[in-house]
Amino acid sequence: MTVVEKPSVLTARGRVGRGLSGFARKWLVLVVLVVLWEIATRLSQNVFFPPPSKIAVAAAKLWFSGPASHIFLGDAVFDHVVPSLERVLGGWLISVVIGVALGVALGRSRTGMDYVGPLFAFFRAIPPPALVPVFIVLFHIGPGMQVATIIFGSLWPIVLNTVDGARSVDKVKAETARAFRTPRRYWIGLVVLPAALPKIFAGLRLSLSIALILMAISELVGALNGIGYALLFAQRSYDLDQMWAWIVLLGILGYGFNAALLAVERRVLAWQPGRH
């Protein structure tokens, strides 16, 4: 007797199969690389390149050795990770507000970029780490210098992508809004920003990666806490397991930030064709 499975069962199995296939494609290469790293470092016995298993043990001692009242989080999380997250997210959010507002204004202006375009090109070409001494003079060693470095470096992708997006408003929509004499606040909020959002999000993801890099660099140069400071301290103390643990944490944060922003982007732009 032949048993015919219901379409719902087949659909569920298909979704599970696709999910497993997507998971394998996403993580298989990483797992293979970690295994090869473990084997190569075990065979070489190079003190400067500890195996991933030792790095994992050092990371657990650093970040998950606290009391239950602190959710088992260690002192390193509150002394270094939390301040770094505050700096990178605070500086990035400030650059988002400034960049989107400035980009929309310049993108809808006929001559705005003609005046400031060369100035933007000049400042954008300056590597932000080269300005760290300037920011130290202006804001002294501390969070002010670090946040200023993050803002300066992460601002340009947002501004330029927003300008490009604000200029891509469909002419029919622009003429329709003009014919109905749409108030400017509705024109910006309901026409310009939705049209510019895809390019704005592209700039946001790029700028968030830059902000994380600049956070680490600024903390290497002048800081009393933070991930960059802890990484440099571990390196100078020849605690290479901890040093690599901090490096891995930077990679995890970068991946997490990008994944979170992609999830927000998919939700915000779900109305666009081809986003499902």
C-alpha positions in Angstrom: 0.0 0.0 0.0 1.4 3.3 -1.1 1.3 6.1 1.5 1.0 9.6 0.0 2.4 12.3 2.2 0.4 15.5 2.6 1.7 18.6 0.8 2.1 20.4 4.2 4.5 17.7 5.3 6.5 17.9 2.1 6.7 21.7 2.4 7.9 21.4 6.0 10.6 18.9 5.0 11.6 21.2 2.1 12.0 24.1 4.4 14.0 22.1 6.9 16.2 20.8 4.0 16.7 24.3 2.7 17.5 25.6 6.2 20.1 22.8 6.8 21.6 23.5 3.3 21.8 27.2 4.0 23.4 26.6 7.4 26.0 24.3 5.8 26.9 26.8 3.1 27.2 29.5 5.7 29.3 27.8 8.3 31.0 24.8 6.6 34.0 26.8 5.4 34.5 28.5 8.8 34.4 25.1 10.6 36.9 23.6 8.1 39.2 26.6 8.6 39.1 26.4 12.4 39.8 22.6 12.3 42.8 23.2 9.9 44.0 26.1 12.2 43.8 23.8 15.2 45.8 21.0 13.5 48.4 23.4 12.0 49.1 25.2 15.3 49.2 21.9 17.2 51.8 20.6 14.8 53.9 23.8 14.6 53.9 24.5 18.4 54.4 28.2 17.6 53.9 30.3 20.8 52.7 33.3 18.8 49.8 31.3 17.1 47.9 29.3 19.8 45.3 26.8 18.7 41.7 27.8 18.7 40.9 25.5 21.7 43.4 27.5 23.9 41.9 30.8 22.6 38.4 29.5 23.5 39.6 28.6 27.1 41.2 32.1 27.5 38.0 33.8 26.2 35.8 31.8 28.6 38.0 32.8 31.6 38.0 36.4 30.5 34.3 36.9 29.8 32.3 34.2 31.5 34.0 33.7 34.9 31.8 36.2 36.8 29.2 35.6 39.6 25.6 34.6 38.9 24.5 38.1 39.9 26.4 39.4 36.8 24.9 36.7 34.5 28.3 35.0 34.8 30.0 37.8 32.9 33.5 38.6 34.0 35.0 41.9 35.0 36.6 42.2 31.5 33.2 42.5 29.9 32.2 45.5 32.1 35.7 47.1 32.2 36.5 46.8 28.5 33.7 45.4 26.2 30.9 47.6 27.5 32.9 50.9 27.2 34.0 49.9 23.7 30.4 49.2 22.6 29.3 52.5 24.0 31.9 54.3 22.0 31.4 52.5 18.7 27.6 52.6 18.8 27.4 56.2 20.2 29.9 57.5 17.6 28.2 55.6 14.8 24.7 56.8 15.7 25.9 60.4 15.8 27.4 59.9 12.3 24.1 58.4 11.1 22.1 61.4 12.2 24.5 63.9 10.8 25.2 61.9 7.6 21.5 61.2 6.7 20.4 64.8 7.4 23.3 66.3 5.4 23.0 63.7 2.6 19.3 64.4 2.1 19.8 68.1 2.1 22.7 67.9 -0.4 21.1 65.3 -2.5 17.9 67.4 -3.1 19.9 70.5 -3.7 20.8 71.3 -7.3 24.1 73.0 -6.5 25.0 71.8 -3.0 27.5 69.1 -4.0 29.1 71.5 -6.5 30.3 73.6 -3.5 31.1 70.9 -1.0 32.0 68.0 -3.2 35.7 68.8 -3.5 35.9 69.5 0.3 34.3 66.1 0.9 36.8 64.4 -1.4 39.7 66.1 0.4 38.6 65.1 3.9 37.5 61.6 2.8 41.0 60.9 1.5 42.6 61.5 4.9 43.0 58.3 6.9 41.2 58.8 10.2 44.1 57.2 12.2 46.3 60.0 10.9 44.0 62.5 12.7 44.2 60.8 16.0 47.0 63.1 17.2 44.9 66.1 16.3 41.9 64.7 18.2 44.1 64.0 21.2 45.0 67.7 21.2 41.4 68.8 20.8 39.7 66.3 23.1 42.6 64.9 25.2 43.1 61.1 25.7 39.7 59.6 26.5 36.3 58.8 25.1 36.0 62.2 23.4 39.0 61.5 21.2 37.8 58.0 20.4 34.3 59.0 19.5 35.6 61.9 17.3 37.8 59.5 15.4 34.8 57.1 14.9 32.5 59.9 13.7 35.0 61.3 11.3 35.7 58.0 9.6 32.2 56.5 9.5 30.5 59.7 8.4 31.5 59.8 4.7 30.0 56.5 3.5 26.6 57.6 5.0 26.7 61.1 3.5 27.7 60.0 0.0 25.3 57.1 -0.2 22.5 59.2 1.1 23.2 61.9 -1.5 23.2 59.3 -4.2 19.9 57.8 -2.9 18.2 61.2 -2.5 19.0 61.9 -6.1 17.4 58.7 -7.3 13.8 59.7 -6.6 11.6 58.7 -9.5 10.6 61.7 -11.6 7.0 60.7 -11.7 6.8 60.7 -7.9 8.5 64.1 -7.7 6.2 65.7 -10.3 3.1 64.1 -8.6 4.2 65.5 -5.2 4.8 68.9 -6.8 1.4 68.9 -8.5 -0.3 68.1 -5.2 1.8 70.7 -3.4 2.9 68.2 -0.8 4.3 69.8 2.3 8.1 69.5 2.5 8.2 67.4 5.6 5.8 64.8 4.0 7.8 65.0 0.8 11.1 64.2 2.6 9.6 61.6 4.9 7.2 59.8 2.5 9.0 60.1 -0.9 12.7 61.0 -0.6 13.7 58.8 2.4 11.9 55.6 1.2 13.5 56.0 -2.3 16.9 56.5 -0.7 16.7 53.8 2.0 18.4 51.0 0.0 21.5 53.1 -0.6 21.4 54.6 2.9 21.5 51.0 4.4 24.5 50.2 2.1 26.3 53.2 3.6 25.2 52.3 7.1 26.7 48.8 6.9 30.0 50.0 5.5 30.2 52.8 8.1 29.5 50.4 11.0 32.4 48.2 9.9 34.6 51.3 9.7 33.4 52.5 13.1 34.4 49.1 14.7 37.9 49.3 13.1 38.4 52.9 14.3 37.2 52.0 17.8 40.0 49.4 18.1 42.6 51.7 16.6 41.8 54.7 18.8 41.9 52.5 21.9 45.3 51.2 20.9 46.7 54.7 20.8 45.1 56.4 23.7 42.7 54.8 26.2 42.5 53.6 29.7 40.0 50.8 28.9 38.3 49.1 26.0 38.9 46.2 23.7 41.9 47.8 21.9 43.5 48.7 25.2 43.0 45.2 26.6 44.4 43.7 23.4 47.5 45.8 23.5 48.0 45.1 27.2 47.7 41.4 26.6 50.3 41.6 23.8 52.7 43.6 25.9 52.3 41.1 28.8 53.0 38.2 26.3 49.6 36.7 27.2 49.0 35.7 23.6 46.0 33.5 24.3 44.1 36.5 25.6 45.4 38.7 22.8 43.9 36.3 20.2 40.7 36.1 22.2 40.3 39.9 21.9 41.0 39.7 18.2 38.4 37.0 17.7 35.9 39.1 19.7 36.4 42.0 17.3 35.5 39.6 14.4 32.5 38.3 16.3 31.3 41.9 16.9 31.8 42.8 13.3 29.8 39.8 12.2 27.1 40.4 14.7 26.7 44.1 13.9 26.4 43.3 10.2 23.9 40.5 10.7 21.8 42.8 13.0 21.8 45.6 10.5 20.9 43.2 7.6 18.0 41.9 9.6 16.8 45.5 10.2 17.3 46.3 6.5 15.2 43.3 5.4 12.4 44.3 7.7 12.4 48.0 6.8 12.6 47.3 3.1 10.2 44.4 3.1 7.8 46.4 0.9 10.3 46.5 -2.0 10.0 43.9 -4.8 12.5 41.1 -4.6 13.2 41.5 -0.9 11.4 38.3 0.1 
